[in-house]
Amino acid sequence: MNLITSPWIPVRMLDGTSSLLSLNDIFTQSSRIADLSLAPHERISVMRLLICITQAAIGFPEHEEAWDGFGENLETDVPSYLEKWYDSFEMFGDGKRFLQTHLAEDEKSYGIDQMIFTLSSGNTPTILDHRSESSGIPTEKIPLILLSYQNFFIGGSMASKIKGNGPSLKALHTFIQGPNIKEIILKNCIDEESCTLPPGEPIWETPSNEENATLTYLGRLIPKPCKIWIYLKDQTIRLDQGFKYPEFNEIAPESSVTTTIWLNKGKEEPRLLRANPNRGIWRYLHALTILKKSKNSFSEAPLIIQSHSKQFDKTDNMPIWCGELVKAKDAKILDAVESSFHLPHSLFKETGRGLYDDGVQHADFQSKRLSDAVKAYGKSRFIDKPDTTLATRHYWHSLDQQSEKLLEVIQHQDLLNKDKFGVSSDPWSKAVYHAARNAYEASCPRNTPRQIQAYAAGLGKLFPRKKKQTSKPSK
């Protein structure tokens, strides 16, 4: 099986059909393919592969204003490059293999299924496993498993002796979307001026050069933290220590991740923006639009967005996809999350980002009021420790489905007809109000006289009346 000619990448075509394509098909048919059809961690891994192949084949624009004409001959230039490196993309056999290293027979073997993050094998909890019993893993799925495992390697009992993580781990990744896969690939390449690492070479060009693999842009896109050898016949693997990849505090971040500022014991420190399964990604969007030219900010949008921000004019929204494979503090995967958004041009300005942050903070403030209201309801009914979980989950789930209303206000700021959210009649203020009211009513019933009395007590906390200012009597 060779990844260049054998089908293994699930895609969705522009005509609505689904297909399984090879790398050569992806590039020769790029204008007819709508998008990849993959889980979040697989999408990130395959996008990094496609970007790496593209920029290795056709190079880098000089700066962010030199994108005109870049990739026009993608359908012919990239297949020619792949033909040159055909042998490096073999998956099985005794010769060179893609992202694999032959290991001694005395190494302990494990099942391939222990490399799959969504199966309840190894350290992965059963909550992520939706697979029924089967006779084995189809051969065409193994390349995706291998590529994802190398990108998001996390250690654990199977690989406890291997130090370091995959470079795609512990960060929210952002990719620009487009009308077809050709535009998507090209919109996620970066220019030479924006590249914060030496360009380097893909790992298949210099497979034994650890410095190139771990410290360059192209080298890190296709990582190899593990030496792995796959035995197709019995679907087992052997693995050992591969390259050790420096983490964020030791090297510039990946091109698809966001740097933000966190307060740690009152002191500001830069960190990578990460997803939280309990917080919608939309609550972090203002961090994704901080360009290098922004003043008084140490945060930075992904290099991908910085490279292409000028290609979207004031009337165009930038379509993006965000996703992450979320891990716990130990070697366990919690969830895989993803969301898509259309970022308005005004969000790339300080006033727009500030307004968006105000909208998120208003939603947070109303969430605290909702918790206080539920507690007041419970206290009135003599409940010692009222549970606010149901109400807050209901509230945030409702707003997660309506985040486009906040983006609408950012794009059309005249909708905010008062000084701030909450007192205005804009779409976002209304959405927050109704989400809080519906969540309160869903968790605090009012069917009996005592419940009605408790409901009224809590409602006063949820939407407190403004105190009337009493005028002082004239002397």
matplotlib code that plots the C-alpha trace (Angstrom):
import matplotlib.pyplot as plt

x = [0.0, 1.4, -0.2, 0.3, -1.7, -3.8, -7.1, -7.1, -8.3, -12.1, -13.4, -16.7, -17.0, -18.7, -21.6, -22.3, -20.9, -18.3, -15.2, -11.9, -8.9, -5.1, -2.7, -2.4, -6.2, -6.4, -4.2, -5.2, -8.9, -8.5, -11.0, -13.7, -13.3, -15.4, -13.6, -12.0, -14.4, -12.5, -12.6, -10.9, -7.6, -7.5, -8.3, -5.5, -3.0, -4.0, -4.1, -0.5, 0.5, -1.2, 0.4, 3.8, 3.7, 2.4, 5.0, 7.8, 6.7, 6.0, 7.8, 6.8, 5.6, 8.0, 5.6, 1.9, 1.2, 2.7, 0.0, -1.2, -0.6, 0.7, -0.4, -2.0, -0.4, -1.1, -2.7, 0.5, 3.3, 2.5, 2.0, 5.3, 6.9, 5.2, 6.4, 9.9, 9.4, 7.1, 9.1, 9.0, 5.2, 5.0, 3.0, 4.1, 6.9, 10.5, 11.9, 11.3, 8.0, 6.1, 6.7, 8.0, 11.3, 12.2, 12.6, 14.2, 12.0, 12.6, 10.6, 7.2, 4.3, 0.9, -2.4, -2.9, -6.2, -4.2, -3.1, -6.7, -7.7, -11.4, -11.4, -11.5, -8.0, -4.9, -5.7, -8.8, -12.0, -15.0, -17.1, -15.4, -15.8, -18.6, -17.3, -19.0, -17.0, -15.4, -12.9, -10.1, -9.1, -9.4, -6.1, -7.1, -7.6, -4.1, -2.4, -4.8, -4.2, -0.4, -0.4, -2.7, -0.8, 2.5, 0.9, -0.8, 1.4, 0.7, 2.6, 0.8, 1.3, 2.0, 4.7, 5.8, 9.5, 9.0, 9.7, 8.0, 4.7, 3.5, 3.8, 0.1, -1.0, -2.1, -3.3, -6.4, -5.7, -7.3, -7.5, -9.0, -11.8, -12.6, -14.9, -12.8, -9.8, -7.4, -8.3, -8.3, -4.8, -3.4, -5.1, -3.3, 0.2, 2.3, 4.6, 8.3, 8.2, 5.6, 7.5, 9.1, 11.2, 13.7, 11.7, 13.5, 12.6, 9.9, 10.9, 10.9, 13.6, 16.0, 14.6, 17.5, 18.1, 16.7, 17.4, 15.5, 12.6, 12.2, 13.3, 12.1, 8.6, 8.3, 10.1, 7.6, 4.5, 5.1, 6.4, 7.9, 8.1, 7.8, 9.8, 6.9, 6.8, 3.4, 2.8, -0.2, -0.8, -1.6, -2.3, 0.3, 3.0, 6.4, 7.5, 10.4, 11.7, 11.7, 12.5, 11.8, 10.0, 10.5, 7.4, 5.9, 8.2, 11.2, 10.3, 8.0, 4.5, 3.0, 1.5, -2.1, -2.1, -2.8, -0.7, -2.6, -1.8, -2.9, -2.7, -0.7, -0.7, -1.1, 1.7, 1.1, 2.6, 2.1, 0.4, -1.1, -4.9, -6.6, -10.1, -12.2, -15.0, -17.1, -16.6, -17.6, -14.8, -16.7, -15.8, -12.2, -12.6, -11.3, -7.9, -7.7, -7.7, -4.8, -2.3, 1.4, 0.7, -1.7, -0.4, 0.0, -0.5, 1.7, -1.0, -0.8, -3.3, -2.1, 0.5, -1.9, -4.4, -1.7, -0.4, -3.8, -5.7, -5.1, -6.7, -10.1, -11.5, -14.0, -17.0, -15.7, -15.9, -13.0, -14.3, -12.3, -12.4, -11.1, -10.5, -8.5, -7.9, -8.3, -6.2, -6.3, -3.3, -2.4, -2.0, -5.7, -7.9, -11.0, -12.7, -12.3, -13.9, -14.5, -16.4, -16.7, -17.1, -17.1, -15.0, -16.1, -13.4, -14.2, -13.1, -9.5, -9.6, -9.1, -12.6, -14.2, -12.2, -13.0, -16.7, -16.6, -14.9, -17.6, -20.2, -18.5, -18.1, -21.8, -22.7, -20.3, -21.9, -25.4, -24.3, -23.2, -26.5, -28.2, -26.3, -27.2, -30.9, -30.9, -29.3, -31.9, -34.6, -33.1, -32.6, -36.2, -37.2, -34.7, -32.3, -28.8, -26.7, -28.8, -27.2, -26.7, -25.2, -28.4, -29.2, -25.7, -25.4, -28.8, -27.8, -24.4, -25.7, -28.3, -25.7, -23.4, -26.0, -26.4, -22.8, -23.3, -25.6, -22.6, -20.6, -23.5, -23.3, -19.5, -20.1, -23.0, -22.1, -25.1, -27.3, -25.9, -28.2, -27.1, -23.7, -23.3, -24.8, -27.7, -29.4, -29.4, -32.0, -29.4, -29.6, -26.9, -28.4, -31.8, -30.2, -28.4, -31.6, -33.8, -31.1, -30.9, -34.7, -35.3, -32.5, -33.9, -37.4, -36.2, -34.4, -36.7, -40.3, -43.3, -46.1, -46.9, -47.4, -44.0, -42.3, -43.9, -42.6, -39.1, -39.3, -40.1, -37.1, -34.7, -36.1, -35.3, -31.6, -31.6, -33.1, -32.8, -34.7, -32.8, -33.1, -34.9, -33.0, -34.8, -34.5, -33.4, -36.0, -35.2, -34.4]
y = [0.0, 3.3, 6.5, 8.4, 6.0, 3.9, 5.4, 6.2, 9.8, 10.2, 13.3, 14.9, 15.9, 19.1, 17.0, 15.8, 12.2, 10.7, 9.1, 7.6, 9.1, 8.8, 11.7, 11.9, 12.1, 14.8, 17.1, 16.2, 16.5, 19.3, 21.7, 19.0, 18.1, 20.1, 19.1, 16.3, 14.0, 13.3, 13.4, 16.5, 14.8, 13.1, 16.4, 18.2, 15.4, 15.2, 19.0, 19.2, 16.5, 18.2, 21.6, 20.0, 18.3, 21.5, 23.8, 21.3, 21.1, 24.7, 26.7, 29.8, 33.3, 35.9, 37.9, 38.2, 40.4, 37.9, 35.3, 36.2, 33.2, 31.0, 27.4, 28.0, 24.8, 22.8, 20.0, 19.3, 20.6, 18.5, 15.2, 15.6, 16.1, 13.1, 10.9, 11.9, 10.6, 7.7, 5.1, 7.1, 6.8, 2.9, 1.7, -2.0, -4.2, -4.7, -1.5, 2.2, 2.9, 6.1, 7.2, 3.8, 2.3, -1.4, -2.6, -5.7, -8.8, -8.9, -5.7, -6.2, -6.1, -4.4, -4.4, -1.6, -0.8, 0.7, 3.5, 4.6, 7.4, 6.8, 3.2, 2.0, 0.4, 1.4, 4.5, 5.7, 5.6, 3.6, 6.8, 7.5, 4.0, 3.6, 0.6, -2.8, -6.0, -6.6, -8.9, -6.3, -2.8, -2.3, -1.8, 1.6, 3.0, 2.2, 5.2, 7.6, 5.7, 6.0, 9.6, 10.7, 8.7, 10.3, 13.8, 13.4, 10.9, 11.1, 8.2, 5.9, 2.3, 1.1, 3.7, 4.6, 4.5, 7.0, 10.6, 13.7, 14.3, 14.7, 18.4, 18.7, 17.9, 20.4, 23.2, 24.3, 24.2, 26.6, 26.2, 28.6, 27.0, 27.6, 26.5, 23.4, 21.5, 23.4, 26.7, 25.2, 23.8, 27.0, 29.2, 27.2, 27.5, 30.4, 32.9, 33.1, 36.3, 34.9, 31.6, 31.8, 28.6, 27.7, 26.3, 22.9, 19.8, 17.1, 14.1, 11.8, 13.9, 13.7, 10.8, 10.6, 14.3, 15.0, 18.7, 19.1, 17.0, 18.8, 22.4, 23.3, 24.2, 21.5, 18.9, 19.4, 19.2, 15.4, 14.3, 11.0, 10.9, 7.1, 4.5, 2.2, -0.9, -2.3, -6.0, -6.1, -9.9, -10.0, -6.2, -5.6, -3.0, -2.6, 0.8, 2.6, 6.2, 8.4, 12.1, 14.3, 17.4, 20.7, 22.0, 25.5, 27.1, 25.9, 26.7, 28.9, 27.5, 25.5, 27.5, 26.6, 27.4, 30.6, 32.2, 33.9, 35.5, 33.9, 35.3, 32.9, 34.2, 37.7, 37.4, 37.4, 34.5, 33.3, 30.0, 28.1, 28.5, 25.2, 23.9, 22.9, 20.3, 22.4, 25.7, 26.4, 27.4, 30.6, 32.1, 32.3, 33.7, 37.2, 35.6, 34.1, 37.5, 39.3, 40.0, 40.8, 44.5, 44.8, 47.2, 46.5, 42.8, 39.8, 37.4, 36.2, 34.7, 31.5, 32.2, 30.8, 33.6, 36.2, 35.2, 35.4, 38.2, 40.7, 38.4, 39.0, 42.5, 44.3, 42.7, 39.1, 37.0, 34.6, 31.0, 29.0, 25.5, 25.0, 21.7, 19.8, 16.4, 17.3, 15.4, 15.2, 15.9, 12.2, 10.2, 10.1, 11.6, 13.4, 14.4, 15.6, 18.9, 21.0, 24.1, 26.3, 30.1, 33.0, 35.8, 39.3, 41.8, 44.0, 41.3, 41.9, 45.4, 46.2, 47.8, 44.7, 42.3, 44.4, 44.4, 40.6, 40.1, 42.3, 40.0, 36.9, 38.5, 39.5, 35.8, 34.8, 37.5, 36.2, 32.6, 33.7, 35.3, 32.1, 30.1, 32.6, 32.4, 28.6, 28.7, 31.2, 28.9, 26.0, 28.0, 29.1, 25.4, 24.5, 22.6, 22.8, 22.6, 23.3, 21.8, 24.5, 22.1, 21.4, 25.1, 26.2, 23.3, 24.2, 27.9, 27.4, 24.7, 27.2, 29.9, 27.5, 27.2, 31.0, 32.3, 33.7, 36.3, 37.8, 37.8, 39.5, 42.3, 42.6, 42.9, 45.4, 47.3, 49.7, 46.8, 47.6, 50.5, 51.2, 51.5, 47.9, 44.4, 43.5, 46.9, 46.9, 45.2, 43.7, 40.0, 38.8, 40.5, 38.9, 35.5, 35.7, 36.8, 34.0, 31.4, 32.4, 32.5, 29.2, 27.5, 28.8, 27.6, 24.2, 23.6, 25.4, 24.1, 26.2, 23.7, 24.2, 27.3, 26.7, 26.2, 29.4, 31.3, 29.9, 30.6, 34.3, 34.5, 33.1, 35.2, 38.3, 37.2, 36.4, 39.7, 42.1, 45.3, 48.5, 50.6, 53.8, 56.9, 58.9, 62.7, 64.6, 67.0, 70.6, 72.8]
z = [0.0, -1.1, 0.3, -3.0, -5.1, -2.6, -1.3, 2.4, 3.0, 3.5, 1.7, 0.7, -2.9, -4.2, -5.6, -2.0, -2.4, -0.1, -1.3, -0.2, -2.1, -2.3, -1.9, -5.7, -6.0, -3.4, -5.4, -9.0, -8.1, -5.5, -7.2, -7.1, -3.4, -0.9, 2.3, 4.4, 6.2, 9.4, 13.2, 14.7, 15.5, 12.1, 10.3, 12.1, 11.2, 7.5, 7.1, 8.4, 6.0, 3.0, 4.0, 4.4, 1.0, -0.7, 0.7, 0.2, -3.5, -4.4, -1.6, 0.2, -0.9, 0.2, 2.5, 3.3, 0.2, -2.2, -2.4, -5.9, -8.2, -5.4, -6.0, -9.4, -10.8, -7.6, -9.6, -11.6, -9.4, -6.3, -8.0, -9.7, -6.3, -4.9, -7.8, -6.9, -3.3, -4.1, -2.2, 1.1, 1.2, 1.4, 4.4, 4.4, 3.0, 4.0, 2.5, 3.5, 5.2, 6.0, 9.6, 10.6, 11.8, 11.8, 15.4, 16.9, 17.2, 21.0, 21.5, 23.1, 20.7, 21.1, 19.2, 16.6, 18.3, 21.2, 18.9, 18.3, 20.6, 20.2, 21.3, 24.9, 24.7, 26.6, 28.7, 26.7, 28.6, 27.3, 26.9, 23.6, 22.2, 19.7, 17.9, 17.8, 17.7, 14.4, 12.7, 12.6, 11.5, 7.7, 6.0, 4.5, 8.0, 9.3, 7.7, 9.5, 12.8, 12.4, 11.3, 14.2, 16.8, 15.8, 15.8, 19.2, 20.9, 24.6, 26.2, 28.7, 29.7, 26.2, 25.6, 29.2, 28.3, 25.4, 26.4, 25.1, 23.3, 19.7, 18.7, 17.9, 21.5, 24.1, 21.8, 19.9, 16.2, 13.7, 9.9, 7.3, 5.3, 1.6, -1.2, -2.1, -0.8, -3.1, -1.5, 1.9, 1.5, 0.0, 2.6, 5.4, 4.0, 5.5, 3.9, 4.5, 6.5, 8.9, 9.4, 12.9, 12.5, 9.8, 6.8, 6.9, 5.0, 5.4, 7.4, 4.3, 2.7, 5.7, 7.9, 10.3, 10.9, 14.4, 14.3, 11.1, 12.4, 15.7, 15.1, 11.6, 10.2, 7.6, 9.9, 12.7, 10.5, 10.1, 13.5, 14.5, 18.4, 18.2, 16.3, 15.2, 13.1, 12.0, 11.5, 9.2, 9.3, 13.0, 13.4, 16.0, 16.5, 18.1, 19.3, 20.8, 21.4, 18.4, 18.1, 21.2, 20.3, 22.3, 23.9, 23.7, 26.3, 24.4, 20.8, 18.7, 18.4, 15.6, 12.7, 13.5, 17.2, 19.2, 21.9, 24.6, 28.0, 31.3, 34.8, 37.1, 40.7, 39.5, 36.9, 33.1, 31.2, 27.6, 27.0, 24.1, 23.8, 24.6, 24.3, 27.3, 26.8, 29.2, 27.4, 23.8, 21.5, 20.5, 23.9, 22.8, 19.3, 20.1, 20.9, 17.4, 15.7, 17.4, 14.6, 15.2, 14.4, 17.3, 19.9, 23.7, 23.3, 23.7, 22.4, 18.8, 16.4, 14.5, 11.9, 9.3, 10.1, 10.2, 6.8, 5.1, 7.0, 4.1, 1.6, 3.2, 2.7, 4.8, 3.2, 3.6, 6.7, 7.3, 7.6, 10.1, 11.6, 15.2, 16.9, 19.5, 21.0, 24.6, 27.2, 30.9, 33.2, 33.0, 29.7, 29.0, 26.3, 27.5, 24.3, 20.7, 20.0, 16.9, 15.7, 12.6, 12.5, 10.1, 11.6, 10.6, 9.5, 12.6, 14.9, 13.7, 15.2, 18.8, 19.2, 17.7, 19.9, 23.0, 22.2, 21.6, 25.0, 26.6, 25.1, 26.5, 29.9, 29.9, 29.3, 32.2, 34.4, 33.7, 34.3, 37.8, 38.4, 37.3, 39.8, 42.5, 41.5, 41.7, 45.1, 46.3, 45.0, 46.9, 50.1, 50.0, 49.9, 52.7, 50.5, 52.0, 48.9, 45.8, 42.6, 39.9, 37.4, 35.4, 35.0, 33.9, 31.5, 30.0, 29.8, 28.1, 25.7, 24.5, 24.0, 22.2, 19.5, 19.2, 19.1, 15.6, 17.2, 19.0, 15.8, 14.1, 16.6, 16.1, 12.4, 12.7, 15.8, 15.3, 16.6, 20.1, 20.7, 24.3, 25.9, 26.8, 26.6, 28.9, 28.6, 24.8, 22.7, 20.4, 19.3, 21.8, 24.8, 24.0, 23.5, 26.9, 28.6, 27.1, 27.7, 31.4, 31.8, 30.1, 32.1, 35.3, 34.5, 33.4, 36.7, 39.1, 38.8, 40.1, 40.5, 44.2, 46.4, 48.1, 44.7, 43.4, 46.4, 45.9, 42.2, 42.9, 45.3, 42.8, 39.9, 41.9, 41.9, 38.2, 37.1, 40.0, 39.7, 39.6, 42.8, 42.3, 43.2, 45.8, 45.4, 48.4, 49.8, 49.0, 52.0]

ax = plt.figure().add_subplot(projection="3d")
ax.plot(x, y, z, "-o")
ax.set_aspect("equal")
plt.show()
